Amino acid sequence: MSEPAAELPISDARDSLADVVSRAHYAGRITYVTRRGQRLAAIVPADVAEAIERAEDAVDVAAAREALARIDEGETPLPLAELRKELDL
């Protein structure tokens, strides 16, 4: 069972980083690092971060497969220059 999430000012996190990381690893605690009460980052168990990465990869693979299927069905791919223009890049 994991500990409830915690918030910790960045200065305190700096002073107790080893403890924060140990709690993430051994107790499953997520610690939000804050500055002036605003969350800046999170220290999470590695398995949580890895699960997020796998989920993001699965979404990317599904989107790529969908795009390839549309191309196979005859849809014309959007040239990179047009995409950049559309996205205002």
trRosetta pair geometry for C-beta under 8 A, 3 or more apart (Angstrom, degrees):
i j d omega theta_ij theta_ji phi_ij phi_ji
1 28 7.4 -142 131 45 30 142
2 27 6.3 106 -146 148 59 62
2 28 2.8 -94 -111 105 104 126
2 29 6.3 170 -179 -67 92 43
2 30 7.8 44 160 -13 135 80
2 45 7.6 -106 -117 -20 130 138
3 6 7.5 -6 125 -29 116 106
3 23 6.6 -46 35 -177 145 105
3 27 4.6 22 -13 147 113 120
3 28 6.4 154 18 73 67 76
3 29 4.0 -16 64 -82 113 100
4 29 7.5 13 73 -126 28 89
5 29 6.9 141 -110 -168 37 72
5 30 4.4 -27 -112 74 94 98
5 31 7.1 172 -163 -85 68 30
5 32 6.6 44 171 -15 113 98
6 29 6.2 9 5 179 107 121
6 30 7.5 169 26 90 62 53
6 31 5.0 -17 68 -114 94 77
6 32 7.1 -161 96 26 44 73
7 31 7.4 147 -102 -165 19 64
7 32 4.7 -25 -108 69 73 103
7 34 5.3 28 -177 -21 104 129
7 39 7.1 -94 -125 -90 108 91
8 12 5.0 -120 -178 88 95 115
8 13 4.7 118 115 -64 120 91
8 16 7.7 -104 -169 62 147 117
8 20 6.7 -117 39 -103 165 131
8 31 5.4 -1 8 -177 120 112
8 32 7.2 154 23 78 68 51
8 33 6.0 -34 74 -108 86 56
8 34 6.8 160 75 18 31 88
9 12 4.8 85 63 11 83 103
9 13 6.9 -151 95 -8 40 89
9 33 7.7 40 168 -164 14 63
9 34 5.5 -57 -100 74 47 88
9 35 7.0 91 -152 -97 74 41
10 13 5.4 -53 -143 37 34 115
10 14 6.3 42 155 -26 66 101
10 33 5.3 68 -92 175 72 103
10 34 6.7 -132 -32 76 76 36
10 35 5.2 0 -7 -75 125 88
10 40 6.7 8 -70 32 119 144
11 14 5.7 -48 -152 29 31 115
11 15 6.7 24 152 -13 61 107
12 15 5.7 -59 -150 40 35 109
12 16 6.1 -11 164 18 71 111
13 16 6.6 -80 -137 58 25 79
13 17 6.2 60 161 -84 66 72
13 20 5.8 16 -143 -40 79 163
13 31 7.1 151 -111 137 112 130
13 33 4.8 -18 -36 -118 167 106
13 43 7.5 165 -151 -17 125 134
14 17 6.3 -8 -147 -45 24 106
16 19 4.5 -39 175 42 96 118
16 20 5.7 104 114 -28 87 94
17 20 5.6 -57 -144 37 33 111
17 21 6.1 28 160 -16 68 107
18 21 6.0 -57 -147 39 28 108
18 22 6.2 30 154 -20 64 108
19 22 5.6 -54 -145 37 31 113
19 23 6.3 32 156 -19 65 104
20 23 5.9 -54 -150 35 29 110
20 24 6.6 31 150 -20 62 104
20 31 5.1 -86 -158 40 107 165
20 43 5.4 68 147 76 113 160
21 24 5.6 -52 -151 33 35 114
21 25 6.3 28 154 -14 67 108
21 43 6.4 -96 -88 -180 60 135
22 25 5.8 -59 -145 42 31 107
22 26 5.7 -4 171 10 71 115
22 27 8.0 51 130 4 66 96
23 26 6.7 -63 -121 54 22 87
23 27 4.8 -33 -162 40 64 119
23 29 4.3 -22 146 40 103 131
23 31 7.0 77 85 -40 124 123
24 27 7.5 -18 -54 56 8 75
24 28 7.2 22 -165 -140 38 12
24 29 5.6 -90 -85 68 47 71
24 30 7.1 70 -117 -94 91 35
24 31 6.6 -91 -67 6 102 101
24 43 5.2 -107 -63 137 146 94
24 44 6.0 148 -151 172 121 13
24 45 4.9 -175 167 -71 80 57
24 46 7.9 98 135 -22 111 63
25 45 6.2 133 -98 -124 33 82
25 46 7.2 23 -105 -1 81 97
28 45 5.3 -30 -126 -41 55 143
28 48 7.9 114 -154 -40 80 122
29 45 7.9 115 47 -44 36 95
30 42 5.7 -6 -175 -174 98 118
30 43 7.2 163 -157 80 49 53
30 44 5.0 1 -116 -105 89 81
30 45 7.6 -77 -74 -3 71 78
30 48 7.2 -72 -83 85 107 174
31 42 6.8 153 80 -158 44 64
31 43 4.6 -4 58 52 99 101
32 39 4.6 -47 -178 -126 124 109
32 40 8.0 132 175 39 78 55
32 41 7.5 162 -155 87 56 38
32 42 5.2 -32 -100 -100 61 83
33 39 7.3 98 68 -153 44 62
33 40 5.3 -56 98 60 89 99
33 41 4.7 -2 47 62 114 86
33 42 7.0 -165 9 -86 79 27
33 43 6.7 75 -35 -18 105 95
34 37 5.8 -6 172 -139 133 12
34 38 6.0 147 -156 68 86 33
34 39 5.5 -50 -95 -90 83 43
34 40 6.3 149 -120 0 27 88
35 38 5.9 -29 66 59 68 89
35 40 5.4 47 2 -41 101 130
39 42 7.3 9 -174 -61 115 86
44 48 4.4 -96 158 78 120 131
44 49 5.4 140 84 -48 116 91
45 48 4.7 94 65 0 83 104
45 49 7.4 -160 94 -2 45 85
46 49 5.7 -57 -150 40 38 109
46 50 6.0 38 153 -20 70 108
47 50 5.5 -52 -141 40 33 114
47 51 6.3 39 155 -24 64 103
48 51 5.8 -52 -149 33 29 112
48 52 6.6 31 151 -18 62 103
49 52 5.7 -53 -152 34 33 113
49 53 6.5 34 150 -19 65 104
50 53 5.5 -51 -148 36 34 113
50 54 6.4 36 152 -20 66 103
51 54 5.7 -51 -147 35 33 111
51 55 6.4 34 153 -19 64 105
52 55 5.7 -55 -149 36 31 111
52 56 6.3 30 153 -17 65 106
53 56 5.7 -55 -147 38 31 110
53 57 6.2 34 153 -21 65 106
54 57 5.6 -53 -147 36 31 113
54 58 6.4 34 153 -22 64 104
55 58 5.7 -52 -149 33 31 113
55 59 6.6 33 152 -19 64 102
56 59 5.7 -52 -151 34 34 112
56 60 6.4 34 151 -18 65 105
57 60 5.6 -55 -149 37 33 113
57 61 6.3 33 153 -19 67 105
58 61 5.7 -51 -144 36 31 111
58 62 6.3 33 155 -19 64 106
59 62 5.8 -55 -149 37 29 111
59 63 6.4 29 153 -19 64 107
60 63 5.8 -56 -148 37 30 110
60 64 6.3 30 154 -19 65 106
61 64 5.7 -54 -147 37 31 111
61 65 6.3 31 154 -19 65 106
62 65 5.8 -54 -147 37 30 111
62 66 6.3 33 153 -21 64 107
63 66 5.6 -53 -147 36 31 114
63 67 6.4 32 153 -19 65 105
64 67 5.7 -53 -148 36 32 111
64 68 6.3 30 154 -17 65 106
65 68 5.7 -55 -147 39 31 110
65 69 6.3 35 153 -22 65 105
66 69 5.7 -53 -149 34 30 113
66 70 6.6 31 152 -19 63 103
67 70 5.7 -53 -152 34 33 111
67 71 6.6 33 150 -18 65 104
67 77 7.8 60 176 -112 105 96
68 71 5.5 -52 -149 36 36 112
68 72 6.3 39 150 -21 66 104
69 72 5.5 -51 -147 36 33 114
69 73 6.4 30 152 -17 64 106
70 73 5.6 -57 -149 39 33 110
70 75 4.2 -25 158 34 92 141
71 74 7.8 142 -179 7 30 8
71 75 5.8 -82 -86 66 37 84
71 77 5.9 6 -100 -57 114 96
78 82 5.2 -119 -179 85 91 119
78 83 5.1 108 122 -62 119 94
78 86 7.6 -27 177 1 144 146
79 82 4.8 88 64 8 83 104
79 83 7.1 -151 96 -7 42 88
80 83 5.5 -55 -146 36 34 113
80 84 6.3 36 156 -20 67 103
81 84 5.8 -52 -149 34 30 111
81 85 6.5 30 152 -18 62 107
82 85 5.6 -55 -149 37 33 113
82 86 6.1 36 152 -21 67 106
83 86 5.5 -54 -146 37 31 113
83 87 6.1 13 159 -3 66 112
84 87 6.0 -66 -142 49 27 99
84 89 4.3 -93 -153 64 79 104
85 88 7.4 25 -177 -77 30 38
85 89 7.9 -79 -49 41 21 72
